[in-house]
């Protein structure tokens, strides 16, 4: 895989019986890029991201993530990627700090590394004042920050965020995107799925997914110019209406 490419996908598909969830998608994501997967619920975004994380075997096609083949090197992919799932999946009855430390152990970090990383992430994500709070007491926006912290613990070069701002208020969404930009500025590759049209504008490049297919790909500015629209939402509506 080329040195500047973090994710390379070629004709990747996933079938569930006769249902085609992902239909021969192809694209590349550069290192350090914020790449967006935009589409309505059920478009195939989550299925695609699970295949790229090594959590789901593809029916056909090829893909490489951080240089590793998703079919044959899924264990290496898991070591070199961070994954924040669509549904909050941390332990509600653990304290904030305890959740971070627990996942540090899962990633195989030493006790010293866990302590150092926990302190750093609590500071960077402004969770210090909540570190001893039970996770279940946190507002959803802060829960999302905590989930992100566990995805960053092992310092992965590629980070997958599956609808990370679902269910949070607009202010929390903007704050979360500021954090994403900060992470990308450190050279990390951010792969983010969303169904919020305004969030697509924050991505360096984005693909629009519809019924399992990628129907368009490019920078937000290029897509708006190509279809003579003032917003990505208008672009999406036109493309969906053509189907």
DAURWO-V990749 format. One record per backbone hydrogen bond with DSSP energy under -0.5 kcal/mol. CO is the residue of the C=O (numbers start at 1). NH is the residue of the N-H. If there is no record, write none. Layout:
[[CO,NH] [CO,NH]]
This chain:
[[2,5] [4,6] [4,31] [6,66] [7,29] [8,64] [9,27] [10,62] [12,25] [13,59] [13,60] [14,21] [14,22] [15,17] [16,19] [19,16] [19,21] [22,14] [22,24] [25,12] [27,9] [29,6] [29,7] [30,33] [33,35] [33,190] [34,204] [34,205] [35,192] [36,38] [36,207] [37,194] [38,209] [40,43] [43,212] [44,48] [45,49] [46,50] [47,51] [48,52] [49,53] [50,55] [50,56] [51,54] [60,13] [62,10] [63,70] [64,8] [65,68] [68,65] [69,73] [73,77] [74,78] [75,79] [76,80] [77,81] [80,157] [80,158] [82,160] [83,85] [84,162] [90,92] [91,94] [92,136] [94,135] [95,99] [96,100] [97,101] [98,102] [99,103] [100,104] [101,105] [102,106] [103,107] [104,109] [105,108] [110,114] [111,115] [112,116] [113,117] [114,118] [115,119] [116,120] [117,121] [118,122] [119,123] [120,124] [121,125] [122,127] [122,128] [123,126] [127,130] [127,131] [128,131] [130,96] [130,133] [131,97] [133,96] [134,137] [135,138] [139,142] [139,143] [140,144] [141,145] [142,146] [143,147] [144,148] [145,149] [146,150] [147,151] [148,152] [149,153] [152,155] [157,189] [158,82] [159,161] [159,191] [160,84] [160,162] [161,163] [161,193] [163,166] [165,168] [169,173] [170,174] [171,175] [172,176] [173,177] [174,178] [175,179] [176,180] [177,181] [178,182] [179,183] [180,184] [181,185] [183,186] [183,188] [184,187] [188,190] [189,159] [189,191] [190,35] [190,192] [191,161] [192,37] [193,163] [194,39] [195,197] [196,200] [197,201] [198,201] [199,202] [200,203] [205,36] [206,218] [207,38] [207,209] [208,215] [208,216] [210,213] [212,23] [213,210] [213,215] [216,208] [218,206] [219,223] [220,224] [221,225] [222,226] [223,227] [224,229] [225,228] [231,235] [232,236] [233,237] [234,238] [235,239] [236,240] [237,241] [238,242] [239,243] [240,243]]
